Amino acid sequence: MVFRKVARILADILDLDEEEITSNTELTPEFEIENIHIAKLVIECERKFKISIHDEKIHTFHTVGDVVKYIENTLSEEEGNISESSEEERTGWYYS
C-alpha cells in the first residue's frame, strides 16, 4: 500500500506511468531523478502520510524502496506510540 502511494507520487512528479517505478528504482540523475524531484517526493510523502522526514534521513534514500521502508517504519512507530497513550488514557481513570 505504501509503495503504491509513493510510486504514484513519484510518477506524477516525473510525468511517468506508475508501473515504470519499482522499489529498486534509484533516486539518481542516471534515472532522470534530480534533487528537486526528491524534494518534491519528500514533501508530498510528508503530506500524504502525515509524517515528518528529517533532512539527515533524506540522504540515506538511494532507491524508492528506501523511502517506502522509512515511511513504513515511521508509521509503525507512530502507531505504537498512539496505542501506548490510548492504553494509558483508557486505564488512567480506573487508577485515579
C-alpha positions in Angstrom: 0.0 0.0 0.0 2.8 2.5 0.9 4.8 1.5 -2.1 1.8 2.1 -4.5 1.3 5.6 -3.0 4.9 6.5 -3.2 5.2 5.2 -6.8 2.1 7.2 -7.7 3.6 10.4 -6.2 6.9 9.9 -8.0 5.2 9.1 -11.2 3.2 12.3 -11.0 6.4 14.3 -10.3 8.3 12.7 -13.2 5.3 12.5 -15.5 5.7 8.7 -15.9 3.5 5.7 -15.8 3.3 4.5 -12.2 4.1 0.9 -13.5 7.6 2.1 -14.6 8.6 2.6 -10.9 9.8 -0.3 -8.8 11.2 -0.5 -5.3 14.6 -0.8 -7.0 14.3 2.5 -8.9 17.3 4.5 -8.0 16.9 8.1 -6.9 19.8 9.3 -9.1 20.3 11.5 -12.2 21.0 8.4 -14.2 17.3 7.6 -13.8 16.5 11.2 -14.6 15.7 11.9 -10.9 17.2 15.2 -9.8 17.4 16.7 -6.3 14.3 18.8 -6.9 12.3 15.7 -7.7 13.5 14.1 -4.4 12.5 17.3 -2.5 9.0 17.2 -4.1 8.7 13.5 -3.3 9.6 14.1 0.3 7.2 17.0 0.7 4.3 15.0 -0.9 5.1 11.9 1.2 5.1 14.0 4.4 1.7 15.5 3.4 0.2 12.2 2.2 1.3 10.1 5.2 1.2 12.9 7.8 4.8 12.3 8.9 8.0 14.3 9.1 11.0 13.1 7.1 14.1 14.6 8.7 16.7 16.2 6.4 19.5 13.9 7.6 17.4 10.8 6.6 16.8 12.1 3.1 20.5 11.5 2.2 20.1 7.8 3.1 17.4 7.3 0.4 19.0 5.6 -2.6 16.0 3.8 -4.0 12.2 4.1 -3.9 12.3 1.1 -1.6 14.4 3.1 0.9 11.7 5.8 1.0 9.0 3.2 1.5 10.9 1.4 4.3 11.4 4.7 6.1 7.7 5.6 5.8 6.6 2.2 6.9 8.9 2.3 10.0 7.8 5.8 10.9 4.1 4.8 10.6 4.5 1.7 12.7 6.5 3.7 15.4 3.7 6.3 15.5 1.1 3.6 15.7 2.9 2.1 18.7 3.0 5.5 20.4 -0.7 6.0 19.8 -1.5 2.6 21.1 0.5 3.2 24.3 -1.0 6.5 25.0 -4.5 5.2 24.2 -4.0 2.4 26.7 -2.9 4.9 29.4 -5.9 7.0 28.6 -8.3 4.1 28.8 -7.0 2.8 32.1 -6.0 6.1 33.7 -9.4 6.8 35.1 -9.6 3.4 36.8 -6.4 4.0 38.8 -7.1 7.6 39.7 
